[in-house]
Amino acid sequence: MSPHAIRSPHDATRSHRNRPILVRRALLLALLVLGLSPIAAYSRDRWTSEQAQAWSATQPWLVGSNFIPSTAINQLEMWQPDTFDPDTIDRELGWAAGLGFTSVRVFLHDLLWQQDREGFLKRIEQFLDIAEKHKIGVMMVPLDGVWDPNPALGKQRDPKPHVHNSGWLQAPGAALLRDPKRHDELKPYVQGVIRRFRDDCRIQVWDLFNEPDNPNRNSYGAEGTRTELPEDVKAEMATRLLAKLFVWAREVAPTQPLTAGVWRDDWSSHDRLSPCNRLMLEQSDVISFHCYGGPPQMQACVKNLRRYGRPILCTEYMSRGSGSTFDPLLGYLKRQHVGAYNWGLVNGKTQTIYPWETWTKRYSAEPDIWFHDIFRGDGSPYRQAEVDYIRRQTR
């Protein structure tokens, strides 16, 4: 059956979305009356491959982009009350819907929970309302291991001219990540957000930790400017934290699948996996990965991950300068029934039209070949032929 023939989960009404919450509350009350621990009502195991495939059968083809509004440089600027921009979000998600996108991947940050948890949750709710209006679901990413390791609340810095993702933030910051005694400080945030939305069909997937062991070699990990943790320390601490994330998330039993995406090293054999990759692939309900290579690399990734017998999502791809382009990769992912999330929708303050090398090589003008993103700030396509191709694949 074509994935587009499957009923979208967004057809559910709010009353349908709230019904499981009422059932859970009744179960909790019964457990408390019996003197049993409420946690028993929530904890769940990793889904079986059959459960994961059954979930996949209820979904449309998950095709879309990683999303941040063009007016935000990073996760804090996207979500903090002074800079949260629902008008831009609405306009730009409308452009995504016009491409036929059914999903967006969106990053959160633990500092927002510390700052104003109720306000933060309300803004997430508002974002989900806007996405639902455009018939777009959401993959939420609570933590991220890439770019600036020293995040701080408040006004965010201006973009560095012509530099790719010059203000994106890690979550958590290096000070917390490097100290395993502090990892549990994240538990209220992770469980609080997932608990709030665990029955909400507007959220399609929880992607717990983006590239947790990324050493940021060309940016904050570069020699002479290093503010990143040593690579071995980061890999060990990120893997330890990721193991806890899966436990914490399963304790509140979300109805959506959990994942964390492999993004580097050799996946051709389970025996060759790094500890972090092994954890991701052994604990994820659905398999996710990143690939910024051309067709041979993408095909190898999909082939290597098929052995796990679970739905597969490519949660990052498309970097024109490295040979990762919509045509033919999007068509290939569609034929393989693999979810597809390119990096970037609208050129804005993240400046991801510029390549990664802008951290080490000076640029003074817009590149002829955009690295990421699809639209200019006014909604006009970078390449009309590319937009036409995307629409043909999403029909």
Secondary structure by P-SEA (a helix, b strand, c coil): cccccccccccccccccaaaaaaaaaaaaaaaaaccccccccccccccaaaaaaaaaacccccccccccccccccccccccccccaaaaaaaaaaaaaacccbbbbbbbaaaaaacaaaaaaaaaaaaaaaaaacbbbbbbccccccccccccccccccccccccccccccccaaaaacccccccaaaaaaaaaaaccccccccccccccccccccccccccccccccccaaaaaaaaaaaaaaaaaaaaaacccbbbbbbbccccccccccccaaaaaaaaccccccccccccaaaaaaaaaaaccccccccccbbbccccccccccaaaaaaaacbbbbccccccccccccccccccccccccccccccccccccccccccaaaaaaaaaaac
